[in-house]
Amino acid sequence: MTDNSEMIEFVRARLAEEEQIAQAAGGDSWRCPTDVSGEVHDRTGAITFSLRGHGFDRHIALQDPARTQRRIETSRVLLNEYAEVADQDTDRPEHDFSSGRAVGLGFAVRQLAAEHAGHPDYRAKWLPRFIH
C-alpha cells in the first residue's frame, strides 16, 4: 500500500458511512412544498421535518438521502480515478501528464478527506498541498 492508499481508504470509509445513513433515511428525495412554509416532505408527501420560522427547511431538503447518494457516487468516481495514479501524487512530481493528473486528483481527494478533519482517523498529512 502506498502512503496515499490510507487516505483513499479513509475517504471510502467515510463515504460508506454516509451512504448507510442516507439509505437508513429511506433514500428518498425531499422537497419543500411552496404552499407550506417550514415543512420538508418525502416523495410520498409525508412530512419529513417541520421547522417553522427558522429557515432550515430548504437547507434540510437539499440534504435529502437521494442527493447524498448521488454525491457519494460522484465522489467515488473521482476517488477511483485517483486510486489509479495515487502512487504518482508526490511532493516532487514529474513534469508529465500522468504526474500532473495524479497531483490534481490528489488535491481533490485531499479536499474530500478534509471534509472529515474532525474524525479521529483523519491525519493532518492529508491536508491539501499547494505546489508551485
N, C-alpha and C positions, 0 to 999 in steps of 0.2 A: 504494500500500500504506500502511495506517495503521501507526503505531508498534507497535500490538498485533499486527499481522499477522506480524511477525517472531517473536513469542513463539508464535503459533499454528503457524507453520511449524516452529519448533524442537520443539514437542511432537509434531507429526505425524511428524517425522523420527525422534524417539526411539521412538515407538510402532511405526513401521515396522521399526526395528532389532530391537525386542523380538519383534515378530511373526515376523520372519525366523528368529531364534534358536529360537523355540518351534516353528516349522514344521520346522526342521532337526532338532529333537529328536523328531520323529515326530508331534507334535500330539496325542499320547495323554493320557488321564487316568491318573494314577498312584495307587497305594494302598499302604497298609501292612497286610499280612496280620496278623491278630491272633495267628496261631499261629507267626509267625516274626519275632521282635523284631529291629529294626535293618535290615530289608530294605524296599526300595521296589520295587514291581512295576509293570510297564506293563499295558495292557489284556489282553495275551495271557498274563500270568502270569510273563513273563520278569523276571529281576532287573534292575532299572534301576540301583540303588545298593545297596550293603551297607555300613552304618556301625554296626556293633555297638558298644554300650556308650557311645555319645556322645549319644544323644537327638536326633540331627539328622534321623532318618528321617521323622518326622511333618511337620517343617518343609519338608523337601525335597518330600515328597508333596504338600503344599499349593501348591507352586510348579510343579505339572505344566503341560505345554505347553497342554493343553486349557483349564485355568483361566486361564492367562496370556492366551490368545487371547480368552476371554470378557471379561476385564478390559480388554483393549485395545479391544474393540468398544464397551463401555460408555463408555470414555474418549473414543472418537471421537464418540459421540453427543453427549456434553457439549461437546466441542470444536467440533463443527459448530453446535450451538445458540449457542455464544459467538461464533463467526465471523459470525453474522448481525447481532450487535449490538455487536461489538468496538469500533466507532468511537465508541460512546457510553460506553465504560468510561474515564472521565476522572477526574482528581483533584478536579474540581468538577462532579459530575453534576447534572443537572436533578432536580427532585423529582417525577418521574412514574414510572409503572410500567416503561416501557421502559428508562429510565436505571437504575432500581433492579435490573432484571433483568440489565442489562449489567454492573453493578458486582458483583452476586452471582455470576454466571457467571464473571466475570473473576477473582474471588477463587479460585474452584475451579480454573480453568485455571492460575493462578499457582502453586497447590499442585502441580498435575501437573508444571509446569515445574521447580519446586523439588526434585522427586524426583531431578532430573538436575543439581543445582547443581555437581557436580564435573566436568561435561562442559566442554570448552574453549569451546564456543559459548554457554554459559549466560551471561546478563547479570544483574548484581545489580539492575538497574532492574526486573526481573521479580519481585522478591520480593513476596509478598503485602502489599497495602496495608490499613491499618485506618483507615477513615473513620468519624467520629462524626457 
